[in-house]
Amino acid sequence: MEWIGLRSARKERMTVVAEAQVTPDGLLGDHGRLGKRAVTLIQAEHLPVIAALAGREVSAADLRRNIVVSGLNLTAAREFGLRIGDVELSLTVPCAPCSRMETVLGAGGYNAMRGHGGWCAEVLSGGVLPTGAEVTVLL
């Protein structure tokens, strides 16, 4: 896992953290939703694609997702779920871009993220989630 970010409230800036405590309700310190949208993930490989489509540099914080993973196709892993360190997640629904992407990325930002917005997940088991933790598919 490459990166972890928390949003203390809606529309607040992302805070990059080295680790996060994960509970059934999501990441402590994040304002995310409960249940099947408790955590949001995106593939690192999608950042340069979004940047190319938006015509500007893009950071993980710009995209407002909690977790960035690399070397793993999240869509292919959806039917199985993920283990990241001690934490187990069930990928539930695609994480659609919000209208805020037009403000953050500029005109066309929303469309640049379409199909590249990542996934929402439900927490199956919580724990400490450190940056750099191994990501494996639950089989």
N, C-alpha and C positions, 0 to 999 in steps of 0.2 A: 504494500500500500504506500502510495507516494505522498499523500497530503491529507490533512484534516482541517476543516473549517467550521466554525460555529457562528450563528447569527443570534444575538441576544434578543432581538425583537424584529418584527417585520420591518423591512426597508433599512435596517441597520447594516453597517459594514460588517464584512466577515472578519472574524478573528482567527488567525492561523494558530493552531495549537500542536504541540508535540505528541500529545495523547489525549484521549477523551474517555470518560466513564460512560458506559452504555447501559441503560436500563431498559425494561420492556417499553417504556414510554419514549425512548430515543436517546440522544446524546445530552448529557447534563450540560446546561448552559446554552442549549440551542432552543430556539422557539418553535421548532418543527411540530408537525401534527402527530397525533397519537395513531396507533394502529398500523395500517398498511402503508402509510406515508411517513413513518417515524424517522427514517434516515434516507438521504439521497446520495446516489453514487453516480460517477461519470468515469469513463475511460480516458486515461491520459492521451491516448492516440487520437481522440476526437478534438482535443484542444487546437492543434494546428489546422484541422479541417474547418472548424468554426472560425478560426482566425482568417483563413483564406477566403471563406465565404463572406465574412464581415468586412474584409479589407483593412484589418487592423490587428495589432497584437492583442492576445486574449490570455488572461490568467485564470487559474482555477477560482480565485476569489471573485472575479467578475461574473462567473457563471452560477454562483450561489449554491453549489452542491456541497454536501458535508464531506464526502470521501472521494478521493481520486485513486483509482487503481490502474495498473498497467499490465500488459501482457496477457490479458484475459478478455474474452468477448462476453460482456455482461448479458447480452441478449441470448446467447447460447447457454449460459449458465442459469438462466431464469427458472427452468423447470426443476433444478436441483437445489439451489440456494448456495450460500457462501459461508465459509468460516474465515474470519480475519482475526488472527491471534486467538483469543478465547471467545470471541463474539461470533454468534451464528445469526445470519440474516436470510430471510426469504424475500427474493425479488418479486414485487407484486404488480406494479404498473409502470409504464414508461413515464418518465418525469418530463412532462411537456414544458417548453419554455414559457415564461410569463411575459406580460407586456412590458415589464421593467427592462427587458433586454434591449428594447428600442432606446431607452435612456442610457443604459450602461454601454452598449456596443455601437450605438448610433443607428441611423435609419437602416433597416434591413436586418438588424440584430436578431429579431424574433425569428425570421425566416432562416438565418444562418444556423440557428440552433435546432430547427425542425429536423427530427430524425437523429439528432446527436445529443439530446438533452440528458441521457442517462436513464437511471431507474430509481424508483422509490422502493423502499424495503421495510419490512416488518421485522422487529427484533424477536428472534426465537430464543436466544439466551444472551444475556448481557455479560459485561466484564470490562476490563481495561483494554482500550484500543490504542496501541502505540503506532506512531508513524513508522513505517518500515516493516510492519508485521506481515507475515506471509499470508497470502490470499489463496485459499483452495476451494474447489467446488465440492459441495456435499454430495456424495453418491449414495 
